[in-house]
Amino acid sequence: MTESTELSQDEQMLAKLGYKQELNRSWSGFSNFAISFSIISILAGCFTTFYQGWNNGGPVAISWGWPIVSLFILIIGLTMSELVSAYPTSGGIYWWAAKLGGPAAGFFTGWLNLIGLLAVTASVAYGAATFFDLTLSTVSSGWAGGAGLGRTYAIFLVILALAALANIFGGHLMAIINNISVWWHVGGAALVILILAFIPKTHQAVSWVFTTKINNSGFDGGAVGDLKFWFLVLPLGLLLTQYTITGFDASAHLSEETSAASEAAAKGIWRSIAYSAIGGYVLLLAFLFAVQDPGGVSKGGGAVDVIFGQALPQGWHFVVLLISTAGQLFCTAACMTSCSRMTFAFSRDGAIPGSRMWSKVNPRTKVPVNAVLLSFAVGAIITAPALVSVNGVPVAFLAVVSIAVIGLYLAFAVPIFLRWRLGDSFETGSWNLGAKYKWMNILAVVEIAIVSIYFILPFTPTGTPGNKDFTWSSVNYAPILTFGTLIVLAIWWKASAKHWFTGPKHTIDTDVIEAFED
């Protein structure tokens, strides 16, 4: 009992969940919010996947789609806030699933979450590389004439490596970086909005922003008035919102490094979603109002940089791209932190081949260095297909984005549903939903199921089996990689893992755990 009484309140709660304090608990509540806010990063997703909304629905997919989808995502976040308040561990999502549904639920949820985190880290780093390239191209004609996809991939590797180094250097350093990142995102987004409000010579009318429909997807011959537009094309445009507002589970993964985690991590999740939804919406509206030539934007593939080129002089164009690129670099580093902590926690419980290596914590920096290096290596490999473009469409990038969305949100759905099934017998933490969980949890699961179906669909007609112009290079390989991995995992579980994976392991003496349970 002497050992138990010497532990802080956070360490006591962690001990009750079965773990000793191995990571450095140096993150404040603001830092915990900051990492999720940085990963959501409206300076990343709003810029890098803007074209997905423009080409699949146009302005209405953004002006109406963003706030509607954001509301559903906030509901998902609120249900997860209740879970992290009850179980503030680095394992986060998979730990909740194992606690509420048993070892099998934890095993598959953990792998979905890990796949999603690896993919989102890679996709953000690749987006940052693209915008770094664009930024230099605005001020150097020599750079603008350079070598395309190969150069972008090389920049991507450098950015991924720098993010890994920042994480390896120390967890406290990353907390400071994320605190700076919040203010960069707030101030940077505000400056971009002001630039687009006052510098362009003309702006689009409100009616254009809220009623214009565009179909550049290739589906349905560009029609914008039939059922196929509303139920196939437009939903594909919502990838912009669903992808941008993700990664907020980072607040859970960093809970073992956060003070007063039961409250701070819960607030970190829902606040990061709410603030990002509001800021992102104003930013996207600024993009739409600044459009000078809609046809020119479509000819440019719907890329947001085309809007900046139309509306801004070169100097202001450079400033906007610089703000976004820096925000994406912050985002990449934060994603790497979240991914490595999930890898560490899942390995701590023996679920990943080579777990002993990936769960090792550097005794000096208190950082799982090997888990960081694994995140770097996997990200580099799964993004390699981005060296190939199909008719100007970055199919590989979109596939990695889809993998991130599918993996993360399906992982979220499992514990959310299990908590709903448990009902009032669920032992809540200090932050909870009260009786509202009864409808919020089900609504969250339904939204995730619908979104996951859309994001395994082809991005272009040539990626649709049976199409006369079908090519394998156009195929969205997200379902192949995601579900192929799950099939392998199912075989592994049946043949081996179910015999030895028993869910979260205890890393603290059982008598200490029992002392807190009494």
Backbone torsions as a table, in degrees:
resi	resn	phi	psi	omega
1	MET	NA	-24.5	179.1
2	THR	-61.4	-40.3	-180.0
3	GLU	-62.4	-40.7	-176.1
4	SER	-68.7	-36.7	-176.1
5	THR	-73.9	-16.0	179.9
6	GLU	-86.3	-8.3	-178.1
7	LEU	-82.2	147.3	174.5
8	SER	-71.0	170.3	-179.7
9	GLN	-60.3	-41.3	177.4
10	ASP	-63.5	-43.1	-179.5
11	GLU	-67.8	-33.9	176.2
12	GLN	-64.2	-42.9	179.5
13	MET	-66.3	-40.4	178.1
14	LEU	-65.2	-39.2	177.4
15	ALA	-62.8	-39.2	178.2
16	LYS	-61.8	-31.3	178.0
17	LEU	-84.1	-6.0	172.6
18	GLY	107.9	8.4	-175.5
19	TYR	-123.9	145.5	170.2
20	LYS	-87.8	158.4	-178.1
21	GLN	-78.2	106.1	178.6
22	GLU	-104.7	-36.8	-179.6
23	LEU	-84.5	159.0	-176.9
24	ASN	-80.6	115.0	-177.3
25	ARG	-84.5	74.2	-175.4
26	SER	-115.2	4.9	-177.8
27	TRP	-90.0	134.2	175.0
28	SER	-83.8	172.3	175.4
29	GLY	-60.4	-37.4	178.4
30	PHE	-65.7	-40.0	179.0
31	SER	-64.0	-37.9	178.6
32	ASN	-64.1	-45.5	174.6
33	PHE	-61.1	-38.9	-173.5
34	ALA	-63.6	-36.4	-177.5
35	ILE	-69.6	-39.7	177.5
36	SER	-68.4	-39.9	178.0
37	PHE	-62.7	-38.8	-179.7
38	SER	-70.1	-36.9	-179.8
39	ILE	-72.3	-42.0	174.9
40	ILE	-57.4	-49.1	170.8
41	SER	45.0	89.5	175.8
42	ILE	-65.7	-17.8	175.1
43	LEU	-79.9	-8.4	176.6
44	ALA	-103.4	-74.1	-173.5
45	GLY	-57.3	-41.7	-178.9
46	CYS	-62.9	-28.3	-179.6
47	PHE	-89.2	-48.7	-171.2
48	THR	-74.9	-28.6	-179.1
49	THR	-114.9	17.7	176.3
50	PHE	-55.8	-40.4	-176.6
51	TYR	-62.2	-27.0	178.9
52	GLN	-65.7	-39.6	176.1
53	GLY	-72.0	-40.9	-178.5
54	TRP	-63.0	-47.0	-175.0
55	ASN	-76.4	-23.6	-177.5
56	ASN	-116.8	69.6	179.7
57	GLY	126.2	-35.0	180.0
58	GLY	78.2	-156.3	-177.1
59	PRO	-52.5	-35.9	-178.8
60	VAL	-66.9	-29.0	178.0
61	ALA	-67.0	-22.4	-178.3
62	ILE	-99.5	-51.7	-175.2
63	SER	-67.6	-32.8	177.0
64	TRP	-103.0	-39.3	-176.1
65	GLY	-65.1	-42.3	-176.8
66	TRP	-59.0	-54.6	-177.2
67	PRO	-65.5	-34.5	-179.5
68	ILE	-67.7	-49.2	-180.0
69	VAL	-66.5	-36.6	178.7
70	SER	-59.4	-38.0	179.4
71	LEU	-63.5	-42.1	177.2
72	PHE	-64.3	-40.5	179.4
73	ILE	-65.3	-36.4	177.5
74	LEU	-62.7	-38.5	177.3
75	ILE	-63.4	-41.7	175.8
76	ILE	-59.4	-44.9	-179.2
77	GLY	-63.4	-38.9	178.8
78	LEU	-64.0	-39.6	178.4
79	THR	-66.5	-33.9	178.3
80	MET	-75.2	-30.1	176.3
81	SER	-61.4	-39.6	178.2
82	GLU	-63.8	-38.4	-178.7
83	LEU	-69.5	-43.1	-178.6
84	VAL	-69.3	-28.6	176.8
85	SER	-65.1	-35.6	178.6
86	ALA	-78.9	-34.1	-175.6
87	TYR	-133.4	77.5	-178.5
88	PRO	-83.0	78.8	179.6
89	THR	-123.4	158.9	179.2
90	SER	-63.7	-30.4	178.0
91	GLY	-63.7	-27.1	175.3
92	GLY	51.3	-115.9	-169.5
93	ILE	-55.7	-48.4	-176.3
94	TYR	-69.9	-33.0	179.1
95	TRP	-64.4	-42.6	178.7
96	TRP	-61.3	-43.5	-178.9
97	ALA	-63.1	-41.8	179.8
98	ALA	-66.8	-40.1	179.6
99	LYS	-65.0	-40.1	-173.7
100	LEU	-91.7	-24.5	-173.9
101	GLY	-128.9	-1.0	178.0
102	GLY	98.9	174.0	-175.2
103	PRO	-57.5	-41.8	-178.1
104	ALA	-62.6	-44.5	178.2
105	ALA	-60.5	-42.3	179.2
106	GLY	-66.4	-39.9	-178.1
107	PHE	-62.8	-52.1	-177.4
108	PHE	-71.6	-36.3	177.2
109	THR	-64.2	-41.9	179.6
110	GLY	-61.0	-41.8	180.0
111	TRP	-70.0	-38.4	175.0
112	LEU	-60.3	-45.8	-179.4
113	ASN	-63.2	-41.9	-179.2
114	LEU	-66.6	-42.3	177.4
115	ILE	-59.6	-44.8	179.6
116	GLY	-62.5	-42.6	-178.9
117	LEU	-68.1	-39.9	176.6
118	LEU	-62.4	-41.1	-179.0
119	ALA	-69.9	-41.6	-177.7
120	VAL	-68.4	-35.4	176.6
121	THR	-62.3	-45.4	-179.4
122	ALA	-66.5	-42.3	-176.7
123	SER	-67.1	-38.8	178.9
124	VAL	-67.4	-41.1	178.4
125	ALA	-63.7	-38.2	179.3
126	TYR	-69.1	-40.1	175.5
127	GLY	-61.6	-40.3	178.1
128	ALA	-63.3	-38.5	178.4
129	ALA	-64.3	-41.2	179.0
130	THR	-61.2	-44.2	-177.7
131	PHE	-76.8	-29.2	172.6
132	PHE	-61.7	-42.7	178.1
133	ASP	-62.6	-44.9	178.7
134	LEU	-62.2	-41.5	-177.7
135	THR	-60.4	-46.6	179.0
136	LEU	-68.1	-31.6	-179.3
137	SER	-66.0	-26.6	-179.4
138	THR	-72.9	-19.2	-176.9
139	VAL	-117.9	-2.4	-178.9
140	SER	-138.5	109.9	179.1
141	SER	-65.2	-31.8	177.5
142	GLY	-66.2	-41.0	178.9
143	TRP	-68.0	-37.7	-177.9
144	ALA	-62.7	-25.7	-179.6
145	GLY	-92.2	13.5	-175.7
146	GLY	-75.2	-167.1	-169.0
147	ALA	-90.4	63.1	161.5
148	GLY	33.2	-121.2	-168.4
149	LEU	-64.2	-38.7	179.7
150	GLY	-62.3	-42.2	179.2
151	ARG	-67.0	-41.1	179.0
152	THR	-60.9	-42.0	-179.6
153	TYR	-66.5	-37.4	177.9
154	ALA	-64.3	-43.0	177.1
155	ILE	-62.6	-40.9	177.5
156	PHE	-56.0	-45.2	180.0
157	LEU	-63.3	-40.0	179.3
158	VAL	-64.4	-45.3	179.8
159	ILE	-62.6	-42.8	179.0
160	LEU	-63.0	-39.8	179.5
161	ALA	-67.1	-40.8	178.7
162	LEU	-65.4	-38.2	176.8
163	ALA	-63.3	-40.1	178.1
164	ALA	-63.5	-43.3	179.9
165	LEU	-63.6	-41.5	178.6
166	ALA	-60.8	-37.8	179.3
167	ASN	-73.6	-37.4	-179.7
168	ILE	-66.8	-33.5	-176.0
169	PHE	-61.6	-32.5	177.4
170	GLY	161.9	141.7	178.7
171	GLY	-65.1	-36.8	-179.8
172	HIS	-66.2	-36.3	176.4
173	LEU	-60.2	-42.9	179.5
174	MET	-65.1	-34.3	176.7
175	ALA	-62.2	-42.2	178.6
176	ILE	-65.8	-44.4	-180.0
177	ILE	-59.8	-42.4	-179.4
178	ASN	-68.6	-34.2	175.3
179	ASN	-62.5	-42.6	177.1
180	ILE	-64.5	-38.7	-177.7
181	SER	-59.1	-39.1	179.8
182	VAL	-57.3	-49.5	-177.2
183	TRP	-70.2	-31.1	175.0
184	TRP	-64.6	-43.4	-179.6
185	HIS	-65.8	-44.0	-179.7
186	VAL	-65.5	-53.5	-178.3
187	GLY	-67.0	-40.7	-178.9
188	GLY	-65.8	-45.7	178.8
189	ALA	-62.7	-40.7	179.1
190	ALA	-62.2	-41.1	-179.9
191	LEU	-66.7	-41.7	177.8
192	VAL	-60.7	-42.8	179.4
193	ILE	-62.0	-43.6	179.4
194	LEU	-65.2	-41.5	178.9
195	ILE	-60.4	-45.6	-178.1
196	LEU	-73.4	-19.6	178.1
197	ALA	-81.1	-34.1	-170.9
198	PHE	-112.1	-21.9	-175.3
199	ILE	-85.5	-43.9	-179.0
200	PRO	-59.3	147.0	-178.4
201	LYS	-72.5	-34.1	179.3
202	THR	-134.4	163.6	176.6
203	HIS	-134.7	154.2	177.5
204	GLN	-70.9	155.6	177.6
205	ALA	-75.6	155.3	178.5
206	VAL	-58.1	-41.2	-178.8
207	SER	-61.3	-37.5	178.5
208	TRP	-64.9	-44.8	-177.2
209	VAL	-63.0	-35.8	-172.9
210	PHE	-102.6	0.2	-179.4
211	THR	-129.7	-13.9	-174.3
212	THR	-76.0	132.9	178.6
213	LYS	-117.2	139.3	-179.9
214	ILE	-133.9	139.2	175.4
215	ASN	-131.3	92.1	175.6
216	ASN	-104.1	16.3	-173.6
217	SER	-73.0	-22.9	-173.1
218	GLY	95.9	-16.8	178.3
219	PHE	-81.6	144.3	171.4
220	ASP	60.6	26.9	175.8
221	GLY	60.9	24.2	178.7
222	GLY	81.9	8.9	-179.8
223	ALA	-65.2	147.4	-177.9
224	VAL	-127.5	9.3	-175.2
225	GLY	-120.8	-5.9	-176.0
226	ASP	-99.7	-179.2	-176.4
227	LEU	-64.9	-33.4	-178.9
228	LYS	-63.5	-35.0	177.2
229	PHE	-64.4	-47.2	-174.7
230	TRP	-73.4	-30.5	-173.9
231	PHE	-110.6	-3.6	174.6
232	LEU	-124.6	-57.3	-173.4
233	VAL	-69.2	-55.1	-176.9
234	LEU	-58.0	-44.5	178.3
235	PRO	-60.0	-31.4	176.3
236	LEU	-64.2	-29.3	177.4
237	GLY	-69.5	-20.8	-178.9
238	LEU	-74.1	-6.1	172.9
239	LEU	-56.8	-32.4	177.3
240	LEU	-52.5	-49.1	-177.7
241	THR	-74.8	-47.7	-174.1
242	GLN	-64.3	-35.2	178.5
243	TYR	-75.6	-42.7	-177.9
244	THR	-61.5	-48.4	-176.7
245	ILE	-92.6	72.8	175.3
246	THR	-145.3	173.2	-178.7
247	GLY	84.7	4.1	-179.5
248	PHE	-71.8	-6.6	173.1
249	ASP	-68.2	-7.9	176.9
250	ALA	-56.3	-34.7	179.0
251	SER	-60.2	-32.4	176.4
252	ALA	-74.4	-44.8	-177.3
253	HIS	-64.9	-25.3	178.9
254	LEU	-98.4	10.5	-175.7
255	SER	-65.8	-29.0	178.7
256	GLU	-74.5	-7.7	177.5
257	GLU	-112.5	9.7	-174.5
258	THR	-113.8	135.8	176.0
259	SER	-75.1	143.7	-178.3
260	ALA	51.5	49.1	-169.4
261	ALA	-62.9	-33.5	-177.0
262	SER	-58.6	-35.9	176.7
263	GLU	-92.3	-46.3	-172.0
264	ALA	-65.4	-43.6	-179.0
265	ALA	-67.9	-37.5	178.5
266	ALA	-62.1	-46.3	179.0
267	LYS	-69.2	-32.9	179.4
268	GLY	-59.9	-39.0	-179.1
269	ILE	-66.8	-58.4	-171.7
270	TRP	-73.2	-32.2	178.6
271	ARG	-69.1	-38.6	179.7
272	SER	-63.4	-36.4	177.9
273	ILE	-68.6	-49.9	-175.7
274	ALA	-61.9	-47.4	-177.6
275	TYR	-68.0	-37.0	178.8
276	SER	-68.5	-37.5	179.7
277	ALA	-62.1	-43.9	-179.4
278	ILE	-68.6	-50.4	-179.4
279	GLY	-63.1	-41.2	-179.6
280	GLY	-65.1	-36.7	-179.5
281	TYR	-65.6	-45.9	178.9
282	VAL	-62.7	-40.8	179.8
283	LEU	-62.8	-45.5	-179.4
284	LEU	-66.3	-38.3	176.0
285	LEU	-62.3	-37.0	177.6
286	ALA	-62.1	-39.9	176.5
287	PHE	-59.3	-49.3	-175.1
288	LEU	-65.0	-43.8	-179.8
289	PHE	-64.9	-25.2	-177.1
290	ALA	-84.4	-5.5	-179.4
291	VAL	-61.8	127.1	179.1
292	GLN	-97.6	-38.7	-176.7
293	ASP	-137.3	95.5	-178.3
294	PRO	-56.3	-39.8	178.9
295	GLY	-62.3	-37.7	178.0
296	GLY	-66.4	-36.7	177.4
297	VAL	-64.5	-42.9	178.8
298	SER	-64.1	-40.9	177.7
299	LYS	-63.4	-28.6	178.6
300	GLY	-87.3	16.8	177.0
301	GLY	79.8	8.4	-178.7
302	GLY	80.1	9.6	-177.8
303	ALA	-68.1	137.0	-177.8
304	VAL	-64.8	-26.9	180.0
305	ASP	-63.2	-27.7	177.2
306	VAL	-64.1	-38.9	177.4
307	ILE	-61.5	-45.0	-179.8
308	PHE	-63.1	-40.0	178.9
309	GLY	-64.4	-34.4	178.5
310	GLN	-72.5	-42.3	-166.5
311	ALA	-94.4	-18.6	-169.7
312	LEU	-125.2	146.4	169.1
313	PRO	-64.2	163.1	-174.2
314	GLN	-56.2	-40.7	-178.2
315	GLY	-62.1	-48.0	178.9
316	TRP	-69.0	-33.7	175.5
317	HIS	-57.7	-46.1	179.4
318	PHE	-62.3	-43.4	-178.6
319	VAL	-60.9	-44.5	-179.6
320	VAL	-61.9	-46.2	179.6
321	LEU	-64.9	-37.6	179.2
322	LEU	-63.9	-43.1	178.4
323	ILE	-60.3	-46.0	-179.1
324	SER	-65.5	-45.2	-177.7
325	THR	-61.0	-44.5	178.8
326	ALA	-62.0	-41.6	177.6
327	GLY	-61.1	-38.1	179.4
328	GLN	-69.8	-31.5	175.2
329	LEU	-67.1	-42.4	174.3
330	PHE	-58.8	-43.6	-177.8
331	CYS	-62.6	-42.7	179.7
332	THR	-59.7	-45.3	-179.9
333	ALA	-63.1	-40.5	179.4
334	ALA	-66.7	-40.4	177.1
335	CYS	-60.6	-41.5	179.5
336	MET	-62.8	-38.0	177.6
337	THR	-61.5	-50.8	-178.6
338	SER	-61.4	-44.9	-178.7
339	CYS	-62.9	-42.6	-178.9
340	SER	-68.1	-34.1	179.0
341	ARG	-71.2	-35.9	175.1
342	MET	-66.1	-42.9	177.8
343	THR	-60.1	-44.0	177.9
344	PHE	-59.7	-49.5	-175.6
345	ALA	-66.4	-42.0	-179.1
346	PHE	-67.8	-36.6	176.9
347	SER	-70.4	-35.0	178.2
348	ARG	-56.1	-29.4	179.2
349	ASP	-99.4	11.7	170.5
350	GLY	77.5	20.7	-173.1
351	ALA	-90.8	-13.0	-176.1
352	ILE	-112.1	134.3	175.1
353	PRO	-53.0	132.8	-176.2
354	GLY	78.6	26.0	-174.1
355	SER	-53.9	-37.1	-177.9
356	ARG	-60.0	-35.6	-179.8
357	MET	-73.7	-45.6	-174.1
358	TRP	-73.7	-20.8	-178.8
359	SER	-92.8	0.6	-178.3
360	LYS	-72.8	133.0	-179.8
361	VAL	-108.7	130.6	176.9
362	ASN	-62.7	122.8	-175.0
363	PRO	-65.4	-22.7	-178.5
364	ARG	-86.6	-49.6	-175.6
365	THR	-92.1	-13.5	-177.1
366	LYS	60.8	36.4	179.8
367	VAL	-119.8	137.5	175.7
368	PRO	-77.9	80.9	-171.2
369	VAL	-59.3	-45.1	-177.9
370	ASN	-63.1	-34.0	177.5
371	ALA	-66.2	-35.6	176.6
372	VAL	-64.3	-44.9	-178.9
373	LEU	-64.9	-36.2	177.4
374	LEU	-65.1	-41.2	178.2
375	SER	-60.3	-40.6	178.1
376	PHE	-63.4	-48.5	-174.7
377	ALA	-64.5	-46.0	-179.1
378	VAL	-65.2	-41.0	178.6
379	GLY	-59.5	-41.4	179.8
380	ALA	-64.1	-37.5	-176.4
381	ILE	-73.5	-47.6	-173.5
382	ILE	-72.4	-15.2	179.3
383	THR	-96.6	-5.0	-178.8
384	ALA	-55.8	-35.9	177.2
385	PRO	-60.1	-14.4	178.4
386	ALA	-67.5	-5.3	174.3
387	LEU	-70.0	-10.6	-179.8
388	VAL	-117.1	133.3	176.1
389	SER	-114.5	146.0	179.6
390	VAL	-114.2	107.1	-179.6
391	ASN	51.7	36.9	178.9
392	GLY	83.3	-6.0	-179.7
393	VAL	-92.6	122.2	-179.9
394	PRO	-78.0	72.4	-173.7
395	VAL	-57.8	-41.2	-178.0
396	ALA	-63.5	-42.1	178.8
397	PHE	-62.9	-45.4	179.0
398	LEU	-62.8	-35.8	178.5
399	ALA	-65.8	-42.8	177.6
400	VAL	-63.5	-39.3	176.4
401	VAL	-60.8	-45.2	180.0
402	SER	-63.8	-40.1	178.0
403	ILE	-60.3	-41.9	178.8
404	ALA	-60.3	-48.2	-178.6
405	VAL	-64.3	-48.5	-177.8
406	ILE	-62.7	-50.9	-177.6
407	GLY	-59.7	-49.5	-177.0
408	LEU	-65.5	-48.8	-174.1
409	TYR	-72.6	-34.9	174.3
410	LEU	-64.4	-37.4	176.7
411	ALA	-63.5	-39.0	177.9
412	PHE	-63.3	-38.4	-173.0
413	ALA	-63.5	-34.2	-174.4
414	VAL	-63.2	-57.6	179.5
415	PRO	-67.1	-29.8	177.6
416	ILE	-62.4	-44.1	178.5
417	PHE	-67.7	-42.4	-178.7
418	LEU	-63.9	-36.5	177.6
419	ARG	-65.7	-41.1	177.9
420	TRP	-61.9	-41.8	-179.1
421	ARG	-64.9	-32.4	-179.6
422	LEU	-71.2	-27.1	175.1
423	GLY	68.5	-144.5	-174.9
424	ASP	-72.7	-7.9	178.1
425	SER	-79.7	-9.0	176.9
426	PHE	-65.5	130.1	-179.8
427	GLU	-86.6	102.9	-175.0
428	THR	-76.3	161.2	174.1
429	GLY	-90.5	-163.6	-177.0
430	SER	-71.1	-22.1	177.3
431	TRP	-113.3	121.2	-177.9
432	ASN	-150.0	169.5	-175.2
433	LEU	-93.6	-5.8	-175.0
434	GLY	65.4	-141.4	-178.2
435	ALA	-77.3	-10.0	-176.5
436	LYS	-67.3	-16.0	179.2
437	TYR	-60.4	-25.2	-173.4
438	LYS	-62.0	-36.4	177.1
439	TRP	-103.3	-28.0	-177.2
440	MET	-68.6	-40.9	-178.0
441	ASN	-65.5	-43.0	179.6
442	ILE	-66.2	-42.8	178.4
443	LEU	-61.0	-39.8	179.1
444	ALA	-62.7	-44.6	-178.7
445	VAL	-65.3	-41.7	179.6
446	VAL	-62.9	-44.2	179.8
447	GLU	-61.7	-42.2	-179.8
448	ILE	-63.7	-41.7	-179.8
449	ALA	-62.3	-44.2	-179.5
450	ILE	-65.0	-46.3	-179.1
451	VAL	-62.1	-41.0	-177.8
452	SER	-63.2	-36.1	178.0
453	ILE	-64.3	-45.2	-178.8
454	TYR	-65.0	-34.1	-173.8
455	PHE	-84.2	2.3	170.6
456	ILE	-103.8	2.1	178.8
457	LEU	-78.3	158.5	177.5
458	PRO	-62.6	148.7	177.9
459	PHE	-85.7	-25.0	-178.6
460	THR	-137.0	157.6	177.7
461	PRO	-58.1	-33.6	-178.7
462	THR	-70.6	-10.3	175.4
463	GLY	-97.3	8.1	-178.3
464	THR	-97.4	118.1	178.1
465	PRO	-55.6	135.8	-178.6
466	GLY	97.9	-19.4	177.0
467	ASN	-68.3	139.0	-176.1
468	LYS	-62.5	-24.3	179.4
469	ASP	-102.9	18.5	-176.1
470	PHE	-58.0	134.4	172.9
471	THR	-136.7	141.8	-179.9
472	TRP	-64.8	-26.8	-179.6
473	SER	-68.3	-17.2	-179.8
474	SER	-94.1	-4.3	-174.3
475	VAL	-70.4	136.5	172.0
476	ASN	-74.9	106.3	-174.9
477	TYR	-85.9	8.5	178.0
478	ALA	-57.9	-49.8	179.7
479	PRO	-66.4	-33.0	179.4
480	ILE	-63.7	-48.0	-178.6
481	LEU	-70.4	-45.8	-176.1
482	THR	-66.7	-54.6	-176.2
483	PHE	-76.8	-29.0	173.4
484	GLY	-61.3	-42.8	177.1
485	THR	-63.1	-40.7	179.8
486	LEU	-65.5	-35.2	176.7
487	ILE	-64.6	-44.3	177.0
488	VAL	-60.2	-42.9	179.8
489	LEU	-64.0	-38.8	179.6
490	ALA	-63.0	-42.3	177.7
491	ILE	-64.5	-43.8	179.2
492	TRP	-61.6	-43.2	180.0
493	TRP	-61.7	-46.1	-176.8
494	LYS	-66.7	-41.5	-174.6
495	ALA	-81.1	-29.5	-171.4
496	SER	-143.4	-56.4	-166.9
497	ALA	-58.6	-34.6	-177.0
498	LYS	-64.9	-18.3	-179.0
499	HIS	-84.2	-18.7	-177.3
500	TRP	-128.1	-21.2	178.3
501	PHE	-86.2	112.7	-176.9
502	THR	-110.8	13.2	-177.8
503	GLY	96.7	-166.1	-179.0
504	PRO	-56.8	132.9	177.9
505	LYS	-94.4	154.6	175.7
506	HIS	-86.9	135.0	175.7
507	THR	-114.5	15.7	179.4
508	ILE	-134.9	151.1	-176.5
509	ASP	-56.0	138.8	-177.5
510	THR	-64.1	-28.0	179.7
511	ASP	-68.5	-29.0	176.1
512	VAL	-70.9	-41.8	177.6
513	ILE	-60.4	-46.7	-178.3
514	GLU	-63.4	-31.1	180.0
515	ALA	-63.9	-35.4	-179.9
516	PHE	-83.1	-21.3	179.8
517	GLU	-82.6	-19.6	-179.6
518	ASP	-71.6	NA	NA
